[in-house]
Amino acid sequence: MYLKKLISLLFLTLIGSFALFAQDGGTVRGYIYDKDNGEAILFSNVYIDGTEMGGTTDINGFYSISNIPAGKYVLTCSYIGYDSAGVEIIVEPGKIISQNLYLVEAATDLGIVDVSAKRDEKTKDVRVSVVTVTPKDIKSLPGAGGEADLAQYLQILPGVVFTGDQGGQLYIRGGSPIQNKILLDGMTIYNPFHSIGFFSVFDTEILRNVDVLTGGFNAEYGGRISSVIDVTTRDGNKKRLSGVLGANPFQAKLMLEGPIAKLNEETGTSASFIVSGKHSYLDQTSKALYNYIDSTGLPYNYTDIYGKVALSSKNGSKISLFGFNYLDKVKFNEVADLKWNNAGGGSKFVLIPTNSKMIFGGNFAFSNYNVGLQEADEAPRQSTISGFEAGLDFTFYGENTEFKYGFDFNGFRTEFQFRNAIDLNIEQIENTTELSGYFKSKFNFGDRMVLEPSLRVHYYASLNDFSIEPRLGMKLNITDYLRFKFAGGIFSQNLIAAVNEQDVVNLFVGFLSAPDAINEPNSSTRAKNRLQRAYHAIGGFEIDLAKNLSFNVEPYYKYFPQLININRNKLDISDPDFATETGNAYGLDFLLNYDTKRYFLWAAYSFGFVKRNDGIQTYPTHFDRRHNVNLLGNYNFGKSGQWQTSLRWNLGSGFPFTLTQGFFENFTFEDGISTDYVNGNGDLGVVYSDERNGGRLPYYHRLDFSFKRIFEFTKYLKLELYASVTNIYNRENIFYFDRIRYERVNQLPILPSAGFNFSF
């Protein structure tokens, strides 16, 4: 019945959408490239001279301008830092022109830019709770160890809470890590952050664009109930062999890229590759450089390898093949020993039919993620998730409309094993299949209003559960400088986390599929469904206070009617393995941003609440940070900006934790009735307070600084030398408190560093 309704709904929507795109004018479309290396230029302005017709390129450098009256025109593209390019085109009714443009870097810096793609994007796209991050943005940070990384940049975004330098995880507007979907070229990455919280698995040098959607995202994204981080990599240099070699006390890296078949500017055909590897030897170098922290060294080690081949055809169709292997190890003496590995590969393609207004895309990928943790309590845990994902999508462009629909098919296997404090095993092995369909539309009503309705229907085959998820985004342009916005919708997911907030060191990131049967919170009554759900409502406004100064305010509310967790308080074999609860997250985010050629200033403040109810009590989560402030300043100076200095300060109020009420002698009765509990010596057990997370840790704050000098020997040969200091005033921020030893362990102290990047 549900399937029939879904097919009927999609069919009617498609028929209606095709009617919208029945236009008499012509269409011009294509890609905008950097002439020097063939890389796509994102968010550039493409327009028809002498008219108001135009648009901006997407993350692939693609543009489409529809319903152009017949005639002869000049198609022009402009982008900050590049000379404008133009070409004459002849438009015929109903005909499609494929036209690529190649931009050349400007010989001199432009003091004034008349056309702003960013402002055009602000007025013509909804983009509520969306922050776009580029490699340039990431490199504006004073990188820890001197090396700026996506993991560090995400920490400064409004609504994002980071739990620490070591073993830290990202929590986005009340959502836990399991509720954040991380995509790499359309493929799900299950653990993108290393155990030392400064670094992700992504090499900054290979990134093209990162979209961070902190809530209210459209129906194109599914399977998660809080946020999405969508990472896109570059194709590789299509003109010449190039690369970057870098090293500092934390890690060494090498990136190579180049053409397999050089770009032909006449036909647009090319084949290129890019490969990146980075390896951390901090566990060795820290013994000599940072022995004031621990004479045994900082116990972090990781290796990340990524490779990609991209092929482009004459009409702009593209296909890429990629693979990766990410490895992380950490060993805290007598506390925790962890290792995880994530490996996989896939492909992504875009097909552009010559005489059709439809663009056809898709992806296929497979991966395996395995994590194991052994703690001092000798209760090991193991988690594995492996499987595949595939998707198809179809996009149509109109003059003031855009329509996209698609289908996703995922299958994965989860395995989990854990032994709790009273020696009871919790195990699960599940095979899961998910099928979903979605459509989204975008309507531009002149220059004053943008409407983006969308719908996702997600079928969890293994659970026999349907989730119908309407979503809506809209923006009202009061003036060219003041815009109001709203986004909301329904979201669902199957995966649940195998994380214990009472772990001494919270490093373990495991995954499980939803169980066959669950009960309502603190009840023997069966829940109506087995999915986790959320409802989002986000509003706000953005205002351009000056040419390069913007201010953004977003209040948000997320309601979680059902969340599923491991029942770590299981006392008997007959007790359920899983527990359910409800929750909500709400708050207010502020962002002030000033961006010019030489200055980059960023001020973000978040005020938020995150609460859960397990049927017994309402309590704050362990990541419920009431206040969070991030200030960032970056200054480029010198004739060509060859000097750069950066400063970042973060302040966060204390996290909640459960107080210790007392201790007891704990016998596990490993010898059964033969256990000598009278004369024997048991382990030291902890009695926790009845008030869950009733205490608060001290405030966290840290100041980081970096200084950089670029030496340009030739156009392509460059040397970048940098020095940085992390936690410059040596603030003692708490990492965890060892209840058994009654010792406080702090986050990382002052960390000076220096390094280089050699580009060729």
VOGU-987625 format. One record per residue (C-alpha): residue in three letters; x, y, z. Coordinates in steps of 0.2 Angstrom, whole numbers. Example, Ala and Ser with C-alpha at 12.3 -4.5 7.8 and 13.67 -1.06 7.14 Angstrom:
  dotor      X      Y      Z
    ALA     62    -22     39
    SER     68     -5     36
REM end
This chain:
  dotor      X      Y      Z
    MET      0      0      0
    TYR     14     12      5
    LEU     24      7    -10
    LYS      9     11    -22
    LYS      7     28    -14
    LEU     25     32    -16
    ILE     25     27    -34
    SER     10     37    -38
    LEU     16     53    -28
    LEU     33     52    -38
    PHE     24     50    -54
    LEU     12     65    -52
    THR     27     76    -46
    LEU     37     71    -61
    ILE     23     75    -73
    GLY     20     92    -65
    SER     39     96    -65
    PHE     41     92    -84
    ALA     27    104    -87
    LEU     37    118    -78
    PHE     52    115    -90
    ALA     42    116   -106
    GLN     51    133   -112
    ASP     53    141   -129
    GLY     70    149   -126
    GLY     87    141   -128
    THR     99    135   -115
    VAL    118    137   -113
    ARG    127    126   -100
    GLY    144    120    -97
    TYR    159    121    -84
    ILE    170    135    -78
    TYR    189    129    -77
    ASP    205    137    -71
    LYS    215    138    -87
    ASP    231    134    -78
    ASN    227    117    -70
    GLY    209    113    -77
    GLU    202    112    -60
    ALA    183    118    -58
    ILE    180    135    -52
    LEU    166    135    -39
    PHE    153    148    -36
    SER    158    160    -50
    ASN    146    172    -59
    VAL    141    167    -76
    TYR    129    179    -85
    ILE    123    185   -102
    ASP    130    202   -106
    GLY    117    216   -107
    THR    103    205    -98
    GLU     98    200    -81
    MET    100    182    -85
    GLY    113    172    -77
    GLY    118    161    -62
    THR    132    153    -52
    THR    142    138    -54
    ASP    140    123    -42
    ILE    153    113    -33
    ASN    158    104    -49
    GLY    160    121    -58
    PHE    144    118    -68
    TYR    132    131    -74
    SER    115    131    -83
    ILE    106    146    -90
    SER     88    142    -97
    ASN     75    151   -107
    ILE     86    163   -117
    PRO     77    172   -131
    ALA     84    168   -148
    GLY     99    180   -153
    LYS    117    183   -153
    TYR    125    186   -135
    VAL    141    187   -126
    LEU    142    174   -112
    THR    154    181    -98
    CYS    161    173    -82
    SER    169    183    -68
    TYR    177    177    -51
    ILE    187    186    -38
    GLY    206    184    -41
    TYR    203    180    -60
    ASP    202    190    -76
    SER    184    189    -83
    ALA    182    178    -99
    GLY    169    180   -112
    VAL    163    171   -128
    GLU    150    175   -141
    ILE    136    163   -143
    ILE    121    161   -154
    VAL    105    155   -146
    GLU     91    146   -155
    PRO     74    142   -149
    GLY     73    125   -140
    LYS     92    122   -143
    ILE    105    118   -130
    ILE    123    125   -131
    SER    137    117   -122
    GLN    150    130   -118
    ASN    165    129   -106
    LEU    175    144   -101
    TYR    193    145    -94
    LEU    198    159    -82
    VAL    216    165    -80
    GLU    222    171    -63
    ALA    223    190    -62
    ALA    240    198    -64
    THR    236    211    -51
    ASP    225    211    -36
    LEU    208    219    -38
    GLY    204    232    -25
    ILE    185    232    -30
    VAL    175    218    -37
    ASP    158    223    -44
    VAL    150    206    -46
    SER    149    195    -31
    ALA    145    177    -33
    LYS    143    175    -15
    ARG    129    189    -14
    ASP    120    181    -29
    GLU    121    164    -20
    LYS    114    172     -4
    THR     98    179    -13
    LYS     95    165    -25
    ASP     98    150    -13
    VAL     89    145      3
    ARG    105    138     12
    VAL     98    139     30
    SER    110    132     42
    VAL    123    129     29
    VAL    141    134     30
    THR    152    131     15
    VAL    171    128     19
    THR    185    129      6
    PRO    203    125      8
    LYS    207    143      9
    ASP    195    145     24
    ILE    204    130     32
    LYS    221    137     30
    SER    216    153     38
    LEU    217    144     55
    PRO    232    143     66
    GLY    233    125     63
    ALA    238    113     78
    GLY    255    107     75
    GLY    256    120     61
    GLU    245    110     50
    ALA    227    117     47
    ASP    214    103     46
    LEU    195    102     42
    ALA    193     95     60
    GLN    200    111     67
    TYR    189    122     56
    LEU    173    113     60
    GLN    176    117     78
    ILE    174    136     75
    LEU    157    134     67
    PRO    141    140     76
    GLY    131    126     84
    VAL    146    114     84
    VAL    153    108    101
    PHE    169     99    102
    THR    173     89    117
    GLY    192     90    118
    ASP    210     89    111
    GLN    211     71    114
    GLY    198     59    110
    GLY    187     73    105
    GLN    171     71     95
    LEU    160     84     86
    TYR    142     87     92
    ILE    131     97     80
    ARG    116    106     87
    GLY    111     93    100
    GLY    116     78     89
    SER    128     65     94
    PRO    142     59     81
    ILE    131     44     76
    GLN    118     57     70
    ASN    129     66     59
    LYS    131     60     41
    ILE    149     62     34
    LEU    150     60     15
    LEU    166     59      5
    ASP    162     61    -14
    GLY    144     54    -10
    MET    150     40      1
    THR    147     38     19
    ILE    163     39     31
    TYR    159     31     48
    ASN    173     39     58
    PRO    181     54     50
    PHE    191     61     65
    HIS    207     54     73
    SER    209     51     91
    ILE    219     66     93
    GLY    206     79     90
    PHE    216     91     79
    PHE    216     80     63
    SER    203     72     52
    VAL    206     59     39
    PHE    204     72     25
    ASP    220     80     18
    THR    216     99     15
    GLU    226     99     -1
    ILE    214     87    -10
    LEU    198     96     -4
    ARG    187    106    -17
    ASN    172    110     -5
    VAL    164    105     11
    ASP    146    109     15
    VAL    141    108     33
    LEU    122    107     36
    THR    119    109     54
    GLY    100    106     53
    GLY     84    107     42
    PHE     93    100     27
    ASN     83     95     11
    ALA     77     78      6
    GLU     92     75     -5
    TYR    100     69     12
    GLY     93     55     22
    GLY     97     42     35
    ARG    103     54     49
    ILE     93     65     61
    SER    104     79     65
    SER    117     85     52
    VAL    127     82     37
    ILE    145     86     32
    ASP    147     84     13
    VAL    165     83      7
    THR    170     84    -11
    THR    188     81    -17
    ARG    197     89    -32
    ASP    199     80    -49
    GLY    218     83    -50
    ASN    228     94    -61
    LYS    223     91    -79
    LYS    238    101    -87
    ARG    254     96    -78
    LEU    262     85    -64
    SER    262     94    -47
    GLY    261     90    -29
    VAL    264     96    -11
    LEU    277     88      2
    GLY    275     93     20
    ALA    281     89     37
    ASN    280     95     55
    PRO    282     86     72
    PHE    265     79     71
    GLN    264     71     54
    ALA    272     70     36
    LYS    262     71     20
    LEU    263     69      1
    MET    251     74    -12
    LEU    253     71    -31
    GLU    242     75    -45
    GLY    243     76    -64
    PRO    236     72    -81
    ILE    234     54    -88
    ALA    228     63   -104
    LYS    230     81   -104
    LEU    215     93   -105
    ASN    210     97   -123
    GLU    202    115   -121
    GLU    194    113   -138
    THR    184     97   -134
    GLY    185     97   -115
    THR    191     79   -113
    SER    204     74   -100
    ALA    209     61    -88
    SER    218     65    -72
    PHE    223     58    -55
    ILE    226     63    -37
    VAL    234     53    -23
    SER    237     59     -5
    GLY    245     51     10
    LYS    249     57     27
    HIS    257     48     42
    SER    258     53     60
    TYR    274     49     70
    LEU    269     60     85
    ASP    271     45     97
    GLN    289     45     93
    THR    293     64     91
    SER    283     69    106
    LYS    296     59    117
    ALA    309     72    113
    LEU    299     87    109
    TYR    285     86    121
    ASN    292     75    135
    TYR    285     88    148
    ILE    268     81    144
    ASP    272     63    147
    SER    290     55    146
    THR    282     40    136
    GLY    276     52    123
    LEU    259     56    116
    PRO    251     39    111
    TYR    244     44     94
    ASN    247     36     77
    TYR    238     37     61
    THR    240     34     42
    ASP    228     40     29
    ILE    229     36     10
    TYR    217     42     -3
    GLY    217     41    -22
    LYS    206     46    -36
    VAL    205     45    -55
    ALA    194     57    -65
    LEU    188     56    -83
    SER    179     70    -93
    SER    171     69   -110
    LYS    167     81   -124
    ASN    150     86   -118
    GLY    155     88   -100
    SER    150     71    -94
    LYS    162     65    -80
    ILE    166     49    -70
    SER    178     47    -55
    LEU    185     31    -47
    PHE    192     33    -29
    GLY    198     22    -15
    PHE    205     25      3
    ASN    212     17     18
    TYR    212     26     35
    LEU    220     19     51
    ASP    220     25     69
    LYS    229     19     84
    VAL    230     25    102
    LYS    236     18    118
    PHE    235     26    135
    ASN    245     16    147
    GLU    234      6    159
    VAL    218     16    153
    ALA    214     12    135
    ASP    220      3    119
    LEU    211      7    103
    LYS    213      3     85
    TRP    201      7     70
    ASN    202      5     52
    ASN    191     11     38
    ALA    194      6     20
    GLY    184      6      4
    GLY    181     13    -13
    GLY    168     19    -26
    SER    164     29    -41
    LYS    154     44    -45
    PHE    147     50    -62
    VAL    138     64    -71
    LEU    130     61    -88
    ILE    125     76    -98
    PRO    114     71   -113
    THR    118     82   -128
    ASN    100     87   -132
    SER     91     85   -116
    LYS     89     97   -101
    MET     91     83    -89
    ILE    107     79    -80
    PHE    109     61    -74
    GLY    121     57    -60
    GLY    125     43    -48
    ASN    137     34    -37
    PHE    142     17    -30
    ALA    153     13    -16
    PHE    158      0     -3
    SER    167      1     13
    ASN    172     -8     29
    TYR    175      0     46
    ASN    181    -10     61
    VAL    185     -3     79
    GLY    191    -12     94
    LEU    194     -5    112
    GLN    202    -13    127
    GLU    200     -3    143
    ALA    207     -5    161
    ASP    191    -13    166
    GLU    196    -28    154
    ALA    178    -27    146
    PRO    183    -27    128
    ARG    172    -21    114
    GLN    172    -23     96
    SER    161    -15     82
    THR    161    -18     63
    ILE    150    -11     49
    SER    152    -16     31
    GLY    142    -14     16
    PHE    138     -4      0
    GLU    128     11     -6
    ALA    121     16    -23
    GLY    112     31    -29
    LEU    104     39    -45
    ASP     98     56    -47
    PHE     91     67    -61
    THR     91     86    -62
    PHE     82     98    -73
    TYR     86    117    -74
    GLY     73    130    -78
    GLU     75    149    -79
    ASN     69    152    -61
    THR     66    134    -56
    GLU     76    118    -52
    PHE     70    101    -50
    LYS     79     85    -44
    TYR     74     68    -39
    GLY     83     52    -35
    PHE     84     35    -27
    ASP     96     28    -15
    PHE     99      9    -11
    ASN    110      4      4
    GLY    115    -12     12
    PHE    126    -15     27
    ARG    130    -28     40
    THR    134    -23     58
    GLU    142    -33     72
    PHE    145    -28     90
    GLN    151    -36    105
    PHE    153    -29    123
    ARG    155    -35    140
    ASN    148    -24    154
    ALA    154    -21    172
    ILE    145    -36    179
    ASP    152    -48    165
    LEU    136    -49    155
    ASN    139    -50    136
    ILE    129    -39    124
    GLU    130    -45    106
    GLN    122    -40     90
    ILE    124    -46     72
    GLU    112    -38     59
    ASN    110    -37     41
    THR    101    -21     35
    THR     94    -15     19
    GLU     87      3     15
    LEU     78     10      0
    SER     74     28     -2
    GLY     67     40    -15
    TYR     67     59    -14
    PHE     63     74    -24
    LYS     66     93    -22
    SER     61    108    -31
    LYS     68    126    -30
    PHE     57    141    -36
    ASN     64    159    -37
    PHE     50    171    -37
    GLY     59    186    -44
    ASP     73    193    -33
    ARG     62    192    -17
    MET     58    175    -12
    VAL     66    157    -14
    LEU     55    142    -10
    GLU     63    124     -8
    PRO     50    111     -4
    SER     56     93     -4
    LEU     50     75      1
    ARG     60     60      5
    VAL     52     42      7
    HIS     64     30     16
    TYR     60     12     17
    TYR     70      2     30
    ALA     67    -15     23
    SER     75    -25     37
    LEU     63    -16     49
    ASN     48    -16     38
    ASP     46      2     42
    PHE     42     17     31
    SER     47     35     35
    ILE     38     49     25
    GLU     48     65     27
    PRO     42     81     21
    ARG     54     96     22
    LEU     54    114     17
    GLY     66    128     15
    MET     62    146     11
    LYS     71    163     10
    LEU     63    180     10
    ASN     74    194      3
    ILE     67    210     11
    THR     81    220      3
    ASP     97    216     -6
    TYR    105    216     11
    LEU     92    209     23
    ARG     86    191     21
    PHE     74    181     32
    LYS     74    162     31
    PHE     66    146     38
    ALA     69    127     36
    GLY     61    112     44
    GLY     56     94     42
    ILE     56     76     48
    PHE     71     65     48
    SER     74     47     53
    GLN     89     35     55
    ASN     92     16     58
    LEU    110     16     65
    ILE    113     18     83
    ALA    129     21     93
    ALA    139      9    104
    VAL    146     23    115
    ASN    146     25    133
    GLU    146     42    140
    GLN    154     36    156
    ASP    169     29    148
    VAL    185     35    155
    VAL    192     40    138
    ASN    178     41    125
    LEU    187     35    110
    PHE    176     21    104
    VAL    165     25     90
    GLY    154      9     86
    PHE    139      6     76
    LEU    124     -5     77
    SER    108     -8     68
    ALA     91     -4     77
    PRO     85    -20     86
    ASP     71    -31     81
    ALA     60    -26     96
    ILE     61    -11    108
    ASN     50     -4    122
    GLU     45     13    126
    PRO     56     23    138
    ASN     56     14    156
    SER     41      3    150
    SER     37    -14    145
    THR     26     -7    131
    ARG     32    -10    114
    ALA     37      5    104
    LYS     27      9     89
    ASN     42      8     77
    ARG     60      5     78
    LEU     67     20     70
    GLN     75     35     78
    ARG     67     51     73
    ALA     69     70     74
    TYR     59     86     69
    HIS     68    102     65
    ALA     63    120     65
    ILE     76    133     61
    GLY     73    152     57
    GLY     83    167     57
    PHE     90    182     47
    GLU    106    187     38
    ILE    111    205     35
    ASP    125    212     25
    LEU    131    226     37
    ALA    144    232     24
    LYS    152    226      8
    ASN    162    212     16
    LEU    154    212     33
    SER    139    200     36
    PHE    129    195     52
    ASN    119    179     54
    VAL    107    174     68
    GLU     98    157     68
    PRO     87    151     82
    TYR     84    132     81
    TYR     74    118     89
    LYS     76     99     87
    TYR     64     87     95
    PHE     69     68     96
    PRO     53     58     99
    GLN     63     42    100
    LEU     82     38    103
    ILE     89     21    105
    ASN    104     16    115
    ILE    114      1    122
    ASN    107     -4    139
    ARG    123     -3    149
    ASN    114     -5    165
    LYS    108    -23    160
    LEU    109    -33    177
    ASP    101    -49    171
    ILE    102    -60    155
    SER     83    -57    154
    ASP     85    -38    154
    PRO     83    -29    137
    ASP     99    -25    127
    PHE     93     -9    122
    ALA     85      6    130
    THR     75     21    122
    GLU     73     39    127
    THR     67     55    121
    GLY     76     72    119
    ASN     77     89    113
    ALA     90    102    108
    TYR     87    121    106
    GLY     97    137    106
    LEU    103    152     97
    ASP    118    154     85
    PHE    126    171     80
    LEU    140    173     67
    LEU    149    189     62
    ASN    160    188     47
    TYR    172    200     39
    ASP    182    194     23
    THR    193    204     12
    LYS    209    200      2
    ARG    220    204     17
    TYR    209    202     32
    PHE    198    187     38
    LEU    188    190     55
    TRP    176    178     62
    ALA    166    179     78
    ALA    154    165     83
    TYR    143    163     98
    SER    131    148    102
    PHE    119    147    117
    GLY    111    130    118
    PHE    103    116    128
    VAL    103     98    125
    LYS     92     87    136
    ARG     86     68    136
    ASN     73     59    146
    ASP     75     40    149
    GLY     58     38    157
    ILE     65     40    174
    GLN     73     58    174
    THR     76     72    162
    TYR     95     75    161
    PRO    108     86    151
    THR    119     76    139
    HIS    137     75    142
    PHE    140     87    128
    ASP    127    100    134
    ARG    138    115    133
    ARG    128    131    137
    HIS    140    144    130
    ASN    153    142    116
    VAL    163    157    109
    ASN    175    156     94
    LEU    185    171     88
    LEU    197    170     73
    GLY    208    183     65
    ASN    219    181     50
    TYR    230    194     42
    ASN    239    193     25
    PHE    253    206     22
    GLY    267    209     11
    LYS    267    215     -7
    SER    259    199    -13
    GLY    252    192      4
    GLN    267    181      7
    TRP    266    184     26
    GLN    252    177     36
    THR    247    178     54
    SER    232    169     63
    LEU    225    170     80
    ARG    211    159     87
    TRP    202    159    104
    ASN    189    147    110
    LEU    179    148    126
    GLY    167    134    131
    SER    157    132    147
    GLY    159    116    157
    PHE    152     99    152
    PRO    140     89    163
    PHE    146     73    171
    THR    138     61    184
    LEU    145     64    202
    THR    153     50    212
    GLN    142     45    227
    GLY    154     32    234
    PHE    164     16    232
    PHE    162     -2    235
    GLU    171    -19    234
    ASN    165    -27    218
    PHE    165    -46    215
    THR    162    -52    198
    PHE    160    -70    204
    GLU    170    -77    190
    ASP    172    -94    200
    GLY    153    -95    203
    ILE    148   -101    220
    SER    166   -105    224
    THR    170    -86    225
    ASP    178    -82    242
    TYR    169    -65    244
    VAL    173    -65    263
    ASN    192    -66    262
    GLY    195    -62    244
    ASN    199    -45    237
    GLY    187    -38    224
    ASP    189    -23    212
    LEU    185     -6    217
    GLY    167     -2    211
    VAL    160     15    209
    VAL    143     21    215
    TYR    136     35    204
    SER    125     48    209
    ASP    106     46    206
    GLU    106     62    197
    ARG    113     59    180
    ASN    125     72    174
    GLY    121     83    189
    GLY    139     90    190
    ARG    148    102    179
    LEU    166    102    174
    PRO    176    119    173
    TYR    176    131    159
    TYR    187    127    144
    HIS    197    140    135
    ARG    212    140    123
    LEU    222    152    113
    ASP    231    147     97
    PHE    243    157     86
    SER    253    154     70
    PHE    264    163     58
    LYS    268    159     40
    ARG    280    164     26
    ILE    278    159      8
    PHE    293    160     -4
    GLU    288    160    -22
    PHE    303    154    -33
    THR    294    152    -49
    LYS    275    152    -54
    TYR    274    134    -48
    LEU    288    131    -36
    LYS    284    138    -18
    LEU    290    135     -1
    GLU    279    138     14
    LEU    287    139     31
    TYR    276    141     47
    ALA    277    141     66
    SER    263    139     78
    VAL    259    138     96
    THR    243    129    102
    ASN    237    133    119
    ILE    248    148    120
    TYR    245    153    138
    ASN    246    134    144
    ARG    228    133    150
    GLU    225    117    161
    ASN    209    111    153
    ILE    202     94    160
    PHE    202     79    149
    TYR    195     66    161
    PHE    195     62    179
    ASP    201     45    184
    ARG    188     40    198
    ILE    198     25    203
    ARG    215     33    205
    TYR    206     50    210
    GLU    217     59    198
    ARG    213     73    186
    VAL    220     71    168
    ASN    221     87    158
    GLN    220     91    139
    LEU    236     95    130
    PRO    247    109    137
    ILE    256    122    127
    LEU    262    114    110
    PRO    275    124    100
    SER    278    118     82
    ALA    286    122     66
    GLY    285    114     48
    PHE    285    117     30
    ASN    275    113     14
    PHE    284    112     -3
    SER    273    114    -18
    PHE    279    110    -36
REM end
